[in-house]
Amino acid sequence: MTTSTSHPAAQQEFAGKTALVTGAASGIGLETARRLAEAGAAVVLADYDEQGASDAARALTDAGGRAAAVRVDVTDPESVRHAVNFAVETFGALHLAVNNAGIAGASAPTGEHEIADWQRVIDTNLNGVFYSLRHELPRILAAGGGAIVNMSSILGTNGFAGSPAYAAAKHAVVGLTKTAAVEYAARGVRVNAVAPGFIDTPLLKGDAAQREQLVALHPQGRLGTAEEVAELTLFLLSDRASFINGSYHLVDGGYAAR
């Protein structure tokens, strides 16, 4: 199996574990799935982009990992239930989950925001995390415990003009994370949230001038990378983070410290 030489402490630390990653066809989700596979996990890549997820899973398998793909629409509870069941049926159990699927939505001030766009963003970025937890937690309990990371955002801490739905959803993901952590801590399941700043992924669109404006918001003077977010995510999933639970971790280049 191909393993990363840059993270020797993490080599094969997830051997014998099954992980489900939503939004895994690209960006942060794809990088997280890749690193989990390198570290020995059997990984299910779940995405609305079924072809993208299948291609990514095939690449991980060709590299010597264990991976499978499934289409998921996180706004549909039954689709999420199917994806979770697929993970268990394919690899025998579920121990780890990364609830990463999300959309940016249209940009408009709160008083001008289209109702349909509000509903679409909330349905994906908040309800999708709830549906995922709802179906993952019983399966992880059945496997004897494990860990979950919910992908929030720096906008789970800060407001951002033109993004009322996105900011509201990401703030709510933090509250949902803390609630689930309290509920399941004594039962062997840890639940944490990661809050990326603006990350250089396909989700981040715009012209060069807009990009430079975003770069300027980060004291480190650049956008983050999917690799940097995945590094934190894997740590939180691992036994190295065994006493970290119900917390919200920024990976934002100093954005929130301004």
N, C-alpha and C positions, 0 to 999 in steps of 0.2 A: 504493500500500500504506500502511496506517496504521502510523505509527511513534510511539514514545514520545518526547515532547519533554523528559522529565525526565532522560534518559540519553543525551545527544548523542554521547558517545564510543562508544556501543554501536550506534548506528543502522546497520543493514545489515551489521554485522560478520560475520554468519553467512550472508550471501548465497552461494548455490551449495552449501550444506551441507544434509544431511538429518539430522534428529535423531529419536530414539525416546525417548519418555518413558512409563514405566510408572506406573500409579496416577494417570493424568492426567485423570480425570473430575472431580476436585475438589481443593481444598486446595493444598498445595505443588506437586503435579504439574501441576495446571491452570494455576497462575500461572506456573510455569516454562515450560510449553508456550506460553502466551500471549506471554511475553517473547521466547522464541526465534522465534516467528513474526513478531513486530514487528521483530526484528533481522535478518530476511531468510531464516531457515531454513525449509525444508520440514519440517513436524513431523508425526510419527505419534503420535497419542494412544492409548495402549494401556491398557485397564482391564478388569477383570472386569465392571464396569457398562458394558455395550456401548452402551446408550442414552445414558447420561451422556456417554461419550466421543464418541459421534456428534453429540450436541447441541453439545458444546464445539467439536468440529472444524468444524461448520457455522458457528458464530459466528465462529471465526477466519477462515474462508474468506469469509464475508460482510463482514468487516472489511478484506479485501484480501490476506490471507495465503494461504499454501499449507499445507493441513492435511488429514489423513485419520485415520480412526479404525479400530481393530481390537480385537476382544475378546481378552483374554489372561487365562489362569489361570497365575500365575507358579509355582504348585506343580506344574505339569505341564510337563516339558521339551519335549514336542512342541508344546504350545500356545505356548510361548515361541519355539521355532524357527519356527513359523508366523508369529508377529508380526514377528520380525526379517526373515524372507523377504518378508513383505508390505511392509515399509518399503522394501526394496531393489527389489522389483518395481514399487512405486508411484512411487518418486522416483528410481530408478536407482542408488542407492548408500546406504551408511550411514557417517556420519562422527562422529556424536555420540550419546551415550546417557546418560540419567538413570534409574538404577534406584531408583525411588522407592516402588514398591508395598509396602505393609506394613499390618499390623493390630496392634491393641493387645493383644488377648487378655483373658482373665478375670483378676481380681485375687485372688491367694491366696498365702499363705506357701509357701516351697519344699516343706516337709514335708507340705503339704496340697494341692499343686497337682495338678489333674487331668492324668493322662498324655495324654489326648486333646487337651487344650488346649495342653500343652507341644508336642506334635507339630505341631499346627496353626500355632502361632506360629513355630516353628523352620522349618517347611516354607515358610511365606510369607516371613518376614523374612530368613532366611539362605539356604535352598536356592533361593529365588526369585532372589536376587541372583547366586548361582553359575550357575544355569541361564541367566540373562540374559547374564552375562559369557561363558559358554561359547559362546553363539551369536552374540553381538555382536562379539567380538574378531576372529574370522576375517573377518567382513564389513568391519569397520573397517580391518583390514590390507589387504584387497583394494582398498579405496578410497584407499589411500596414507597412512593414519594418521588420527588424530583424538584425541578425548578422551572420557572417561567419568567421571561422578560417581555414586557410590553413596551412598544416603541412609542414614546411620547415625543416631545420636541422642546427646543428652547422656548417655543411659544406655549408650552405648558407652564412657564414661569412669567414670561413677558407678554404684553400685548403687541400687536403689529397692525398698523393701519391698513385697511383693506382686506384683512383676513379674520373677520369675526367668527365664522364657522370653524375654521381650522384651529384658531386659538382656543375657542370654547371646548372643542372636542379634545384637544391635547391637554388642557387643564383637567378635564373630567377623567381622562385616562389615569392621571396621577391619583385622583381620589379613588377610582375603581381599583387600582393597584394596591393602595394601602388597605382598603377594605378587605380584599381577597387575602392579602398577606396576614392580616389579623385573624381571619376566619380559619385559615389552613395551616398556620405556623406549627401548632401542636400536632398536626397530622402529617408532618414531614414534607410539606410543599412550601418552597420559598417563592415569592412573587415580587419582582422589582421592576422599575421602569428606567429606561435610558432616554436622555433628552439631548439629541444632536442639535448643534447649531446648524447653520446652512452648510450642507454637504454637497460636494461635487458629484452629483448623480443625475441620471436622466430625468428625475422628478423636478430638478431645478432648471427651469427654462428662462429665457429672456435674452436680450441683446447684450453687447459688451458693456454698455454704459450701466445697465441695471446690475450686471454681474459685479462691476467695480464698486457700485454702491453697497452691495451686500458684503463684499470683501472688507470694505471700510468699517463695517459694524463689528468686526472681529479684531481685538487688540493684537492678535498674532499676525494679522495682515494677510490672511489667506482663508480660503474655504477649507472645511474639513474633508476627509476622505472616508470612503466606505470601510476601508481597512481599520481606521482608527475607531470607528463605531463598533465594528465587529470585535475588535480586541476587548473592549469593555464588556460587550454583551457576553462573550464566551467566559470571561472571568466571573461574571455574575451567575452564569449557569453552572459553573464548576464548584467542586467541593472546597476550593480555595476561598470561596465567598460564603462559607457555611453559616456564618453569623450575621450575614447581611440580608435583611428581609424588610419588605415594605418601604424601601427607600427609592429615591429619585436621583439619578446620577447624570450630571451635566457632562457633555463632551462637546464643548462649544468655543474653544479657542479664546476664552475670556469674555465672550459676548455678554453674559449676565453680570459680569463684574464691573461693567462700565459705570 
